[in-house]
């Protein structure tokens, strides 16, 4: 046999092998594609869960086998968004979330072809109030190609903002209560936080009361803290706003005391 005939024989043999294998590959691909539509993933009771920041909640899924054959060594995992962290509304406590299913039989009148699995998720504080679409996939064996993928919706809630507003008063309605007295050139006062604070005293630059009998009244109109939110044991700056309601008499050399 010449060299050219040997080459031709090898080519013919290769074509015959491909012709024998290709139909089987096509059938397997079609079967896998068909099964992808016959394994379903649903949220239990068709509910869309509402999550709150920092709270753990169980998300239960129902996996149904409609392939007509028993499935084994299954795993179910959510798509955590990859590089797009904003697509994943939950705290990432694990590198991968996965639930295993040993066997999911076909429906034959005796066996149930459904199984429930659950994931415990905690919403991120910055997830906001919105709806997320989370893709869950079912894998069989060690394959990286899912036999089913379904997107399910979940709702998240905006984290409540801390109330940094301070008690601000006007025209004598302040954020404290107390009483004061003046002796000579100094006035001593104690401040609480229950009702408007009003202080009367004679520590004025004009020698006390005016000729018409008016007495200078000093009131607390409000206060501020820096930072606005103060934690136990931390240092902060307290600014108290005072107002002398007298239009005739000024107050000076006033001593202000705070009772703990």
C-alpha positions as CSV (number, residue, x, y, z in Angstrom):
1,X,0.0,0.0,0.0
2,X,1.3,3.3,-1.0
3,X,1.8,6.2,1.4
4,X,-1.1,8.2,-0.2
5,X,-3.5,5.3,0.2
6,X,-2.5,4.9,3.9
7,X,-3.2,8.6,4.5
8,X,-6.6,8.3,2.8
9,X,-7.5,5.2,4.9
10,X,-6.7,7.2,8.1
11,X,-8.9,10.1,7.0
12,X,-11.8,7.8,6.1
13,X,-11.4,6.0,9.5
14,X,-11.5,9.3,11.3
15,X,-14.6,10.5,9.5
16,X,-16.3,7.2,10.4
17,X,-15.5,7.6,14.1
18,X,-16.8,11.2,14.1
19,X,-20.0,10.1,12.3
20,X,-20.5,7.5,15.0
21,X,-19.8,9.8,18.0
22,X,-21.5,13.0,16.9
23,X,-25.1,11.8,17.1
24,X,-24.6,10.7,20.6
25,X,-23.2,14.0,21.6
26,X,-26.1,15.8,20.0
27,X,-28.6,13.6,21.8
28,X,-26.8,14.2,25.2
29,X,-26.8,18.0,24.5
30,X,-30.5,18.0,23.6
31,X,-31.3,15.9,26.7
32,X,-29.3,18.3,29.0
33,X,-31.1,21.2,27.4
34,X,-34.4,19.5,27.9
35,X,-33.7,18.7,31.5
36,X,-32.8,22.3,32.2
37,X,-36.5,23.2,31.7
38,X,-37.7,20.3,33.8
39,X,-35.9,21.1,37.1
40,X,-37.6,24.1,38.7
41,X,-36.5,26.3,41.6
42,X,-39.3,28.3,43.3
43,X,-39.6,30.4,46.5
44,X,-41.8,28.5,49.0
45,X,-45.5,29.5,48.7
46,X,-44.4,31.8,45.8
47,X,-43.5,34.5,48.4
48,X,-41.2,37.4,47.9
49,X,-39.5,37.9,51.2
50,X,-38.9,41.3,52.8
51,X,-35.5,41.6,54.6
52,X,-34.4,44.2,57.1
53,X,-30.9,45.5,57.8
54,X,-28.9,43.3,60.1
55,X,-31.7,40.8,60.6
56,X,-31.2,37.1,59.7
57,X,-34.0,35.5,57.8
58,X,-34.5,32.0,56.3
59,X,-35.2,31.8,52.6
60,X,-36.8,28.4,51.7
61,X,-36.7,27.2,48.1
62,X,-38.6,24.3,46.5
63,X,-36.7,22.2,44.0
64,X,-38.8,20.0,41.7
65,X,-37.6,17.2,39.5
66,X,-39.6,16.9,36.2
67,X,-36.9,15.1,34.2
68,X,-38.5,11.7,34.3
69,X,-35.3,10.2,35.9
70,X,-33.8,10.1,39.4
71,X,-31.3,12.8,40.1
72,X,-28.5,12.4,42.7
73,X,-25.6,14.3,44.1
74,X,-27.2,17.7,43.5
75,X,-26.1,21.1,44.8
76,X,-27.9,24.4,44.8
77,X,-26.1,27.8,45.0
78,X,-27.0,31.4,44.5
79,X,-25.2,33.8,42.2
80,X,-23.5,36.2,44.6
81,X,-22.8,38.8,41.9
82,X,-19.1,38.2,41.4
83,X,-17.3,41.5,40.9
84,X,-20.6,43.4,41.0
85,X,-21.1,43.6,44.8
86,X,-24.2,45.8,44.4
87,X,-26.1,42.8,42.9
88,X,-25.9,40.9,46.2
89,X,-28.0,42.5,49.0
90,X,-26.8,40.2,51.8
91,X,-23.7,40.1,54.0
92,X,-21.0,37.8,52.7
93,X,-20.3,35.5,55.6
94,X,-19.0,32.7,53.4
95,X,-17.1,32.4,50.2
96,X,-19.9,30.3,48.7
97,X,-23.4,29.5,49.8
98,X,-24.4,25.9,48.9
99,X,-27.0,23.3,49.9
100,X,-26.6,19.6,49.0
101,X,-29.3,17.3,47.8
102,X,-28.4,13.6,48.0
103,X,-31.3,12.2,45.8
104,X,-34.2,13.9,44.1
105,X,-36.4,11.1,42.7
106,X,-38.6,11.3,39.7
107,X,-42.4,11.4,40.3
108,X,-43.8,7.9,39.9
109,X,-46.8,7.9,42.2
110,X,-44.8,6.7,45.2
111,X,-42.0,9.1,45.6
112,X,-42.3,12.9,45.9
113,X,-40.3,14.7,43.2
114,X,-39.9,17.9,45.4
115,X,-37.6,18.9,48.1
116,X,-37.2,22.0,50.3
117,X,-33.8,23.6,51.1
118,X,-33.1,26.8,53.0
119,X,-30.5,29.6,53.1
120,X,-30.0,32.0,56.1
121,X,-29.2,35.5,54.8
122,X,-28.6,38.8,56.6
123,X,-29.3,42.0,54.7
124,X,-26.4,44.5,54.2
125,X,-26.9,47.8,55.9
126,X,-26.4,49.7,52.6
127,X,-28.7,47.5,50.5
128,X,-31.4,50.2,50.5
129,X,-35.1,49.8,49.8
130,X,-35.4,48.0,46.5
131,X,-36.0,44.7,44.7
132,X,-33.2,42.4,43.9
133,X,-33.2,39.4,41.4
134,X,-31.1,36.6,42.7
135,X,-30.2,33.7,40.4
136,X,-30.2,30.2,42.0
137,X,-28.6,27.3,40.0
138,X,-28.8,23.5,40.4
139,X,-25.7,21.4,39.6
140,X,-25.4,17.7,39.2
141,X,-22.3,15.8,40.3
142,X,-19.0,17.7,39.8
143,X,-20.2,19.6,36.7
144,X,-19.8,23.3,36.6
145,X,-22.7,23.6,34.1
146,X,-26.0,24.0,35.9
147,X,-28.9,21.7,34.9
148,X,-31.3,24.5,35.9
149,X,-31.1,28.3,36.8
150,X,-33.9,30.5,37.9
151,X,-34.1,34.1,39.1
152,X,-36.1,34.8,42.2
153,X,-37.0,38.2,43.7
154,X,-36.3,39.6,47.2
155,X,-37.2,42.9,48.7
156,X,-34.8,44.9,51.0
157,X,-35.4,47.7,53.5
158,X,-33.5,51.0,54.0
159,X,-31.7,51.3,57.3
160,X,-33.3,53.9,59.5
161,X,-31.2,57.0,59.8
162,X,-30.1,58.1,63.3
163,X,-32.0,61.1,64.7
164,X,-29.2,63.7,65.1
165,X,-31.6,66.6,65.8
166,X,-31.1,68.3,69.1
167,X,-33.6,70.1,71.2
168,X,-33.7,73.6,69.8
169,X,-36.0,76.1,71.4
170,X,-37.1,79.6,70.5
171,X,-38.4,82.5,72.5
172,X,-37.7,80.9,75.8
173,X,-38.5,77.3,75.0
174,X,-35.2,75.5,75.5
175,X,-34.1,72.0,76.2
176,X,-33.4,72.3,79.9
177,X,-34.9,73.2,83.2
178,X,-33.4,74.7,86.3
179,X,-33.2,77.7,88.6
180,X,-30.6,80.3,89.1
181,X,-29.8,83.0,91.6
182,X,-27.4,85.9,91.4
183,X,-25.3,87.1,94.3
184,X,-23.2,90.2,93.5
185,X,-21.6,89.8,90.2
186,X,-22.2,86.0,89.6
187,X,-25.2,83.8,88.9
188,X,-25.2,80.0,89.6
189,X,-27.6,77.8,87.6
190,X,-28.4,74.1,87.3
191,X,-29.7,72.6,84.1
192,X,-31.8,69.6,83.3
193,X,-33.6,68.4,80.2
194,X,-37.3,68.4,81.1
195,X,-38.7,71.9,80.5
196,X,-37.7,75.4,79.5
197,X,-34.9,76.9,81.7
198,X,-35.4,80.4,83.1
199,X,-33.0,82.2,85.3
200,X,-33.4,85.5,87.1
201,X,-30.6,87.4,88.6
202,X,-29.1,90.7,89.4
203,X,-25.7,90.3,88.0
204,X,-26.1,93.2,85.6
205,X,-23.8,95.9,84.6
206,X,-26.2,98.5,85.7
207,X,-26.3,97.4,89.3
208,X,-29.2,95.0,89.3
209,X,-32.9,96.0,88.7
210,X,-33.9,98.7,86.4
211,X,-35.9,101.7,87.5
212,X,-39.1,100.2,86.4
213,X,-38.6,97.1,88.5
214,X,-37.6,94.7,85.6
215,X,-35.2,91.9,86.4
216,X,-33.0,90.4,83.7
217,X,-34.0,86.8,82.8
218,X,-31.6,84.4,81.2
219,X,-33.1,81.4,79.4
220,X,-31.6,78.4,77.7
221,X,-32.8,78.3,74.1
222,X,-31.1,75.0,73.1
223,X,-27.9,73.1,72.9
224,X,-25.6,71.3,70.3
225,X,-23.1,68.5,70.6
226,X,-20.1,67.8,68.5
227,X,-20.2,65.1,67.3
228,X,-24.0,65.1,67.0
229,X,-24.3,61.5,68.1
230,X,-22.6,61.0,71.5
231,X,-21.7,57.5,72.8
232,X,-21.2,56.5,76.4
233,X,-17.6,57.1,77.6
234,X,-16.7,59.3,74.6
235,X,-15.5,62.9,74.7
236,X,-17.6,65.6,73.0
237,X,-18.2,69.4,73.0
238,X,-21.4,70.7,74.4
239,X,-22.5,74.2,73.3
240,X,-25.4,75.8,75.3
241,X,-27.4,78.7,73.8
242,X,-28.4,81.4,76.3
243,X,-30.6,84.4,75.9
244,X,-31.1,87.5,78.0
245,X,-34.8,88.4,77.6
246,X,-34.4,91.8,79.2
247,X,-34.2,94.7,76.7
248,X,-32.9,97.1,79.3
249,X,-30.6,95.3,81.6
250,X,-27.5,93.3,80.6
251,X,-26.1,90.4,82.6
252,X,-22.4,89.7,83.1
253,X,-20.0,87.6,85.1
254,X,-22.5,84.8,85.1
255,X,-21.5,81.4,86.5
256,X,-23.1,78.4,84.8
257,X,-23.0,75.0,86.6
258,X,-24.2,71.7,85.2
259,X,-25.5,69.0,87.6
260,X,-24.8,65.4,86.4
